[in-house]
Each structure stands twice: as structure tokens, then as C-alpha cells.
Amino acid sequence: MKLVPLGDKVVLKQLEAEEKTKSGIVLPGSAQEKPQEAEVIAVGPGGVVDGKEVEMQVSEGDKVIYQKYAGTTVKLDGEEYMIVKQSDIIAKVQ
């Protein structure tokens, strides 16, 4: 199966949480903070959303940072994805 976003929606796959601190301390799963960094898996077509023309500024494969409480989490074929509005993405990582 494949997720195909509509309108200004973007499908993200969250990057793995850090298991060690920079100083080398191993963090248990409960202490690991969910990263706000993700990879773009699929991008909607954009178009007119709420009466405004929306041009998509991200593309598949981009690494992005998104707002902390954004989007909807879905599971598909054992993988977890997030579907967010493009406006919930705050930066590209280059």
C-alpha cells in the first residue's frame, strides 16, 4: 500500500530518536525525546486550499523539521507515518 496525500498535506517518516547523549550516556526508551526531524515520503499536489493558492515547497526525500504537536500519526504495513499540513513544516535541513 501507498499513502497519497491530498491538497497541501505531506507524509513524513520520523527519524530515529537518539539513544546516546553527546557525552556517551545511554538513554532508556522512556527518556528518549521524539525528534521533530523527519524525511518527506510523499507530497500532495497543492492547489487551492481555503481559498488561497498553495505551492508545495518540499519534495520527496527532503529532511525537514516540523512543529512539535503537528499532524496525524498513522500506521501502514507495520510502519508509522505522520501526515501534516505543509504549514506545519518549519524548516528544511540541508
Rosetta silent file (secondary structure, phi, psi, omega in degrees, C-alpha in Angstrom):
SEQUENCE: MKLVPLGDKVVLKQLEAEEKTKSGIVLPGSAQEKPQEAEVIAVGPGGVVDGKEVEMQVSEGDKVIYQKYAGTTVKLDGEEYMIVKQSDIIAKVQ
SCORE:     score description
SCORE:     0.000 S_00000001
   1 L     0.000  159.370 -177.372    0.000    0.000    0.000 S_00000001
   2 L  -139.723  136.890  175.418    0.982    3.597   -0.536 S_00000001
   3 L   -87.195  127.259  178.019   -0.094    6.837    1.158 S_00000001
   4 L  -121.047  104.673 -177.326   -1.052    9.564   -1.327 S_00000001
   5 L   -71.463  152.161  178.816   -1.641   12.917    0.405 S_00000001
   6 L  -108.278  156.914  175.679   -4.280   15.361   -0.833 S_00000001
   7 L    56.211 -128.408 -176.779   -4.130   19.156   -1.091 S_00000001
   8 L   -97.471   24.919 -177.793   -1.351   20.718    0.961 S_00000001
   9 E   -87.777  152.341 -179.233   -0.663   17.589    3.041 S_00000001
  10 E  -134.011  134.929  176.198    2.772   15.942    3.405 S_00000001
  11 E   -95.604  127.128 -178.121    3.581   12.393    4.577 S_00000001
  12 E  -119.376  148.001  170.780    6.597   12.228    6.917 S_00000001
  13 E  -115.907  117.038 -175.851    8.601    9.360    8.386 S_00000001
  14 E   -65.955  139.488  176.746   10.070   10.366   11.711 S_00000001
  15 L   -75.982  157.290 -176.912   13.821    9.914   12.142 S_00000001
  16 L   -66.153  144.990  177.460   15.060    7.675   14.961 S_00000001
  17 L   -73.066  149.912  177.733   15.486    9.126   18.450 S_00000001
  18 L   -66.724  132.931  179.087   18.990    9.500   19.823 S_00000001
  19 L   -96.467  -14.555  178.408   19.953    6.532   22.007 S_00000001
  20 E  -131.983  149.328  172.614   23.038    8.228   23.482 S_00000001
  21 L   -80.576  171.235  179.374   23.765   11.735   24.657 S_00000001
  22 L   -62.773  -26.533  179.478   26.740   13.611   23.234 S_00000001
  23 L   -86.165   -0.697  175.204   28.691   12.679   26.346 S_00000001
  24 L    98.564    4.288  179.011   28.019    8.955   25.764 S_00000001
  25 L   -76.609  129.189  179.538   25.270    8.285   28.308 S_00000001
  26 E   -81.692  127.682 -178.648   22.840    5.617   27.033 S_00000001
  27 L   -96.486  133.018  173.715   19.209    6.735   27.310 S_00000001
  28 L   -70.192  159.945 -177.281   16.416    4.244   28.071 S_00000001
  29 H   -53.704  -37.274 -178.204   13.443    4.294   25.683 S_00000001
  30 H   -69.613  -22.576 -178.183   11.259    6.210   28.140 S_00000001
  31 H   -93.726  -10.499 -178.468   13.805    9.053   28.385 S_00000001
  32 L   -75.815  127.610  178.437   14.326    9.448   24.643 S_00000001
  33 L   -83.967  136.551  178.335   12.638   12.540   23.288 S_00000001
  34 L   -65.506  128.291  179.724   10.812   12.093   19.989 S_00000001
  35 L   -70.933  153.011  175.841   12.733   14.033   17.372 S_00000001
  36 L  -100.300   19.349 -179.990   10.976   16.757   15.404 S_00000001
  37 E  -108.545  137.873 -176.799   13.057   15.854   12.364 S_00000001
  38 E  -148.501  166.084  175.186   11.609   13.691    9.602 S_00000001
  39 E  -105.288  137.073  178.508   12.034   12.598    5.998 S_00000001
  40 E   -76.530  123.073 -179.480    9.398   13.566    3.417 S_00000001
  41 E   -96.893  -40.883 -179.949    7.864   10.386    1.962 S_00000001
  42 E  -151.729  151.764 -176.975    5.101   11.877   -0.224 S_00000001
  43 E  -129.491  134.281  176.075    3.801   15.355   -1.101 S_00000001
  44 L   -69.763  171.597 -175.863    0.274   16.405   -2.069 S_00000001
  45 L   -77.359  -11.472 -175.676   -0.400   18.394   -5.242 S_00000001
  46 L    80.417 -133.735  179.846   -1.012   21.740   -3.513 S_00000001
  47 E    96.241 -154.590 -178.998   -3.614   23.805   -5.360 S_00000001
  48 E   -91.769  119.197  178.811   -6.293   25.990   -3.784 S_00000001
  49 E  -125.811  122.274 -177.944   -6.674   25.361   -0.036 S_00000001
  50 L    54.568   38.327  176.936   -9.091   27.529    1.994 S_00000001
  51 L    79.557    4.373 -179.730   -9.349   29.960   -0.918 S_00000001
  52 E  -119.946  141.723  177.033   -5.584   30.508   -1.213 S_00000001
  53 E   -73.276  126.120 -179.382   -3.212   29.156   -3.848 S_00000001
  54 E  -115.842  121.758  175.364   -0.697   26.790   -2.211 S_00000001
  55 L  -104.175  128.396 -176.894    2.583   25.913   -3.928 S_00000001
  56 L   -73.626  130.660 -176.563    4.385   22.943   -2.401 S_00000001
  57 L  -107.302   -0.488  176.759    7.877   23.872   -1.167 S_00000001
  58 L  -119.497  159.941  177.701    9.071   20.404   -0.127 S_00000001
  59 L  -139.639  165.842 -178.611    9.665   17.295   -2.183 S_00000001
  60 L   -54.985  137.667  178.451   10.168   13.585   -1.557 S_00000001
  61 L    93.805  -15.462  178.171   13.448   12.806    0.182 S_00000001
  62 L   -65.234  147.310  170.736   13.799   16.208    1.893 S_00000001
  63 E   -99.120  130.033 -175.234   14.743   16.238    5.579 S_00000001
  64 E  -134.379  163.489  172.375   12.527   18.650    7.492 S_00000001
  65 E  -116.187  131.547 -176.930   11.764   19.932   10.997 S_00000001
  66 E  -120.960  164.570  179.868    8.096   20.148   11.926 S_00000001
  67 L   -63.931  147.172 -171.282    6.084   21.673   14.774 S_00000001
  68 L   -56.695  -45.618 -175.201    6.013   19.580   17.939 S_00000001
  69 L  -108.989   32.454 -176.316    2.287   18.731   18.131 S_00000001
  70 L   -87.711  155.059  166.182    1.503   18.767   14.419 S_00000001
  71 L    78.264 -176.781 -179.516   -0.232   16.232   12.254 S_00000001
  72 E  -123.710  131.509  178.883   -1.857   12.849   12.486 S_00000001
  73 E   -91.081  132.576  177.491    0.036    9.627   13.141 S_00000001
  74 E  -132.408  150.695  174.770   -0.948    6.586   11.039 S_00000001
  75 E  -111.682  134.336  179.492    0.371    3.031   10.805 S_00000001
  76 E  -143.552  123.129 -179.657    0.579    1.305    7.432 S_00000001
  77 L    53.594   40.048  177.516    2.223   -2.074    6.776 S_00000001
  78 L    79.247   -1.277  178.457    3.905   -2.006   10.205 S_00000001
  79 E  -105.887  148.274  178.704    5.477    1.430    9.615 S_00000001
  80 E  -105.876  130.604 -179.434    4.468    4.625   11.402 S_00000001
  81 E  -127.757  161.094  173.588    3.977    7.830    9.407 S_00000001
  82 E  -120.024  138.650  174.284    2.808   11.360   10.131 S_00000001
  83 E  -112.958  119.693 -177.172    0.543   13.366    7.867 S_00000001
  84 E  -127.869  159.966  170.005    0.959   17.129    8.332 S_00000001
  85 E   -75.042  151.075  177.781   -0.039   20.314    6.550 S_00000001
  86 H   -58.647  -32.757 -179.169    2.816   21.947    4.703 S_00000001
  87 H   -68.069  -15.900  176.823    2.410   24.963    7.015 S_00000001
  88 H   -81.367  -11.085  176.993    3.315   22.702    9.996 S_00000001
  89 E   -87.599  125.412 -173.679    6.798   22.198    8.495 S_00000001
  90 E  -103.098  -16.989  179.693    9.050   24.951    9.797 S_00000001
  91 E  -164.350  154.739  169.057   12.381   24.254    8.053 S_00000001
  92 E   -97.706  145.949  177.065   14.314   22.079    5.617 S_00000001
  93 E  -103.430  123.128 -179.644   17.552   20.504    6.854 S_00000001
  94 L  -118.713    0.000    0.000   20.389   20.751    4.328 S_00000001
